[in-house]
């Protein structure tokens, strides 16, 4: 009898956890209530935080803008090629994400260098080639330093500012950000921890299901 | 209840069999004193390795793609002990060939590291990844470091 009850309990538990799993991912960032004109009437509407327009150059020397990510979800991070501390760990982890989604054209990866002076198009091309990844899925971008820092700090909400005291010369957070097709942030994950990146991959699947239904 | 007991027995059997499959100790050929010392070096070396080296070379020593070279089974380690040990403190720069593959990512040194810590890391790397089962002693490290005082190690010509 005990045994049967245990099985029942387990089943109920499973159902609950399945339900929790089907919940939508949160939309992160500050939201604003704005008055918008709708059918001639002024109505209050919620405007979510989203990634603004941008323009950077990828490892192939091609211009990469928000249009590159139209109808895509993507994972963004900030790194630099000569970083000896957390970047190699982040890249090891991001490589797992790449391997899982490289054949899915709906998923892209966007890695911004925070050391564009050193990380030129040529350096990024060599880095991507050595990592063995294709720009069909994974864009490594360089560009105007101020614009990279601005979009990192103010739009992706991650710390990526210059700090000469840190090993490697920069202070940065190691975050992976999951961005949806409306360019809204749906998750922030510690890109240096395998279990957080497992969660990211679960959430990518969840987000893909959101668009599939 | 009977079921429970049989599950329990099965567990005992499983764990019991794991226990009996103890791997052959690779230190067995060493005398007792060396064995104990080597184990001390290995324990400290493993901790230091995961702190200073594993980010790039990975915990399993296999490196990352063509970005960071492997240590596991690396011909470079066997042929360039001096450079490897100097590199731990002073870093390394320039093209380097490991098992026939060219790598070119600057390795930063660890400026504050002590000679004993270098000996522990080197012992760990050589015993764990280069199959040489040996203590790289403090004196050996001191001797080698005396030859590379100063700057980033320049990588020697391709040894093949």
Interface residues (C-beta under 8 A of the other chain):
Chain A: X3 X81 X82 X84 X85 X86 X88 X89 X91 X92 X95 X126 X127 X129 X130 X131 X132 X167 X168
Chain B: X3 X55 X56 X58 X64 X65 X66 X67 X68 X103 X104 X105 X106 X107 X108
